Amino acid sequence: MNKMRLAIVGCGDIAGFTAWVSRLVPQVTLSVCCDVNEERAKSFAKRHRISQIFTDYSELLNKANVDAVYLAVPHHLHYEMIMSAVGAGKPVFVEKPLTRTLSEGKKLIQAIGNAKVGVNYQYRYDSGCYALARAVQSGALGKVHSIRINIPWHRTQKYFDGASWHKTIAQAGGGTLITQGSHFLDVAVWALNEQPLSATGYTTTPLFNVEVEALAHGIIETQGGTLISVVSSMVAATEQKVTIEAYGEKGTALYQDLPWPSVKFVGAKIQKEHPPERGVHALQRSLSGFANWILKDKPFLTPAASTLPVLTAVDGIYQSAVTGLRFKVES
Ligand SMILES: NC(=O)c1ccc[n+]([C@@H]2O[C@H](COP(=O)([O-])OP(=O)(O)OC[C@H]3O[C@@H](n4cnc5c(N)ncnc54)[C@H](O)[C@@H]3O)[C@@H](O)[C@H]2O)c1
């Protein structure tokens, strides 16, 4: 097999972008799409020259001739859909987060064994985030005591009204922290390769008429004693650059995503490492990485189990925000 036939499940916002990006990944063929909204599935299929359409995911798993499924559906569907795909012997590329809750994530990892399930936390393949993470992992920055993450993004009520699952904890699991902030929190905990030990958090919902938080401030203490602080926001008046700052004993790494992804190392001469996949966009590299995992068994940067630490961090911040107390993670 030198091409991976992929089924896209959920033909909404991110699926459209992934479908465009897949044209830049030669080892991927989009052969099938599926959405409960038939009109959406049909227009998606037409736009992306996909020949087979389903409106029922179980039917797709039974009948479609594909090598893997890409799940781009609301968070509350991730657990069941991954389990069904694994049961049908299909590898899965699921959109972040792995599951809506940490408990679902833990149960899933227990259940899937060695099945290939990858998560699209594509910032691990972003050139700047990757270089920052490798500088931490290789020890080039020395012991890292502090990481500061700022995500000052902008959303409108239309964002929630257009895809109403984003509004509720039951369907989304939370707001800006799990949906947007977890991308960059994932980069930090992955870079450190340490479990979260405790969390303190504060969440609030200015501006929008929704249940989930639109602004979250949190602090994670890791097992190695590093403090990660994160501000994840949908309430900036205009979207500003994302920054990650990692402060080590030998040097500092300063990442920003705009005007293009970049990292600057200060205080130490550090060789910048490039992501292991080629491509102009992190999502392109992430999809390419997943395909090479399936086709050639090449290591993929984001297997499902490696994303449990970020779910643990997110869960800890939410638990603390509810109780007003520092939340200690069970070991
Ligand atoms: N990686 C990224 O940068 C990125 C960006 C945006 C969203 N996402 C993630 O992608 C996922 C989807 O988000 P979105 O913004 O595209 O949502 P969306 O609401 O735009 O699209 C979801 C689609 O799933 C369909 N759907 C719902 N139930 C279904 C079912 N049972 N079977 C088949 N289709 C079903 C809906 O009809 C809809 O078309 C989420 O996990 C989200 O966090 C990732």
The ligand as a Gaussian input file, in Angstrom:
#p B3LYP/6-31G(d) Opt

LIG

0 1
 N       -6.864000      21.092000      14.536000
 C       -7.444000      22.287000      14.499000
 O       -6.800000      23.321000      14.329000
 C       -8.940000      22.367000      14.662000
 C       -9.633000      23.524000      14.292000
 C      -11.029000      23.528000      14.453000
 C      -11.692000      22.422000      14.997000
 N      -10.956000      21.335000      15.365000
 C      -11.597000      20.144000      15.958000
 O      -12.312000      19.471000      14.927000
 C      -13.477000      18.858000      15.470000
 C      -14.689000      19.381000      14.721000
 O      -14.765000      20.783000      14.881000
 P      -15.429000      21.726000      13.765000
 O      -15.155000      23.121000      14.206000
 O      -15.017000      21.311000      12.408000
 O      -16.976000      21.404000      14.010000
 P      -18.201000      21.658000      13.017000
 O      -19.389000      21.781000      13.880000
 O      -17.890000      22.746000      12.063000
 O      -18.274000      20.286000      12.179000
 C      -18.669000      19.079000      12.766000
 C      -19.428000      18.266000      11.709000
 O      -19.718000      16.980000      12.266000
 C      -20.983000      16.583000      11.782000
 N      -21.525000      15.521000      12.619000
 C      -22.118000      15.606000      13.833000
 N      -22.490000      14.388000      14.277000
 C      -22.075000      13.497000      13.328000
 C      -22.174000      12.075000      13.209000
 N      -22.732000      11.340000      14.178000
 N      -21.692000      11.492000      12.092000
 C      -21.115000      12.238000      11.098000
 N      -21.015000      13.597000      11.164000
 C      -21.483000      14.223000      12.262000
 C      -21.795000      17.878000      11.839000
 O      -22.975000      17.804000      11.049000
 C      -20.782000      18.879000      11.320000
 O      -20.839000      19.024000       9.907000
 C      -13.438000      19.155000      16.961000
 O      -12.779000      18.120000      17.628000
 C      -12.621000      20.431000      17.043000
 O      -12.002000      20.661000      18.294000
 C       -9.613000      21.277000      15.189000

